Structures are given as C-alpha cells and as structure tokens.
Amino acid sequence: MNHSIITLAAVLAASLFGWQWQAALAMAAFWAGREHAQAEYRWLTANKANRSRMPWQAGFLPESWNRDGLVNDLLLPGAIGGAIAWALALWSA
C-alpha cells in the first residue's frame, strides 16, 4: 500500500509541471526494478546460493515471485499511477 501512496504523490506532484505521464512511467519502472531485485534475493534464499552462483535469469523465474510482490508492489502502483495520469490528462484537456 505504501508503494501506491508514493506513486500517487509523485504523479500528483509531477502534474504541477505537466509531467504526470513521465512520473507514472518512472514510478512503474522503479517498482518493477525493485521487485525484480527482491525476486533475485528470494531465489538466493530458496537455493541457499550466493550471487556468484546465481544464473542471470533468477529474477525472472516464476518461482522467485510471490503474489504480494506482483499485486501490491508491482501491478497496483502501476495501475494507480497510470489511472491518475490518465485522469489528469483528461481533466487538463
């Protein structure tokens, strides 16, 4: 939920300068990168490995992801950021 609030605040602040789409995309990319890094850490923990033994695709493997990471930390902030940017674009047009 904190991710959604941060995304909402960033998009609203950026809308003061007309940058709501850039802020929405930047926040979505930030949360996606953060969740990918956390998926890598989950893979490392599950396989009792270190980074030198981790394959490059470890963060992309489905077993590295969990529902909370996908929904609350990735999809929800992206959807909220996109919806707010879209609504602001319609409102300012």
ABEGO torsion letter per residue (X at the ends): XAAAAAAAAAAAAAAAAGAAAAAAAAAAAAAAAAAAAAAAAAAAAAAGBBAAABBAAAAABAAABBAAAAAAAAAAAAAAAAAAAAAAAAAAX
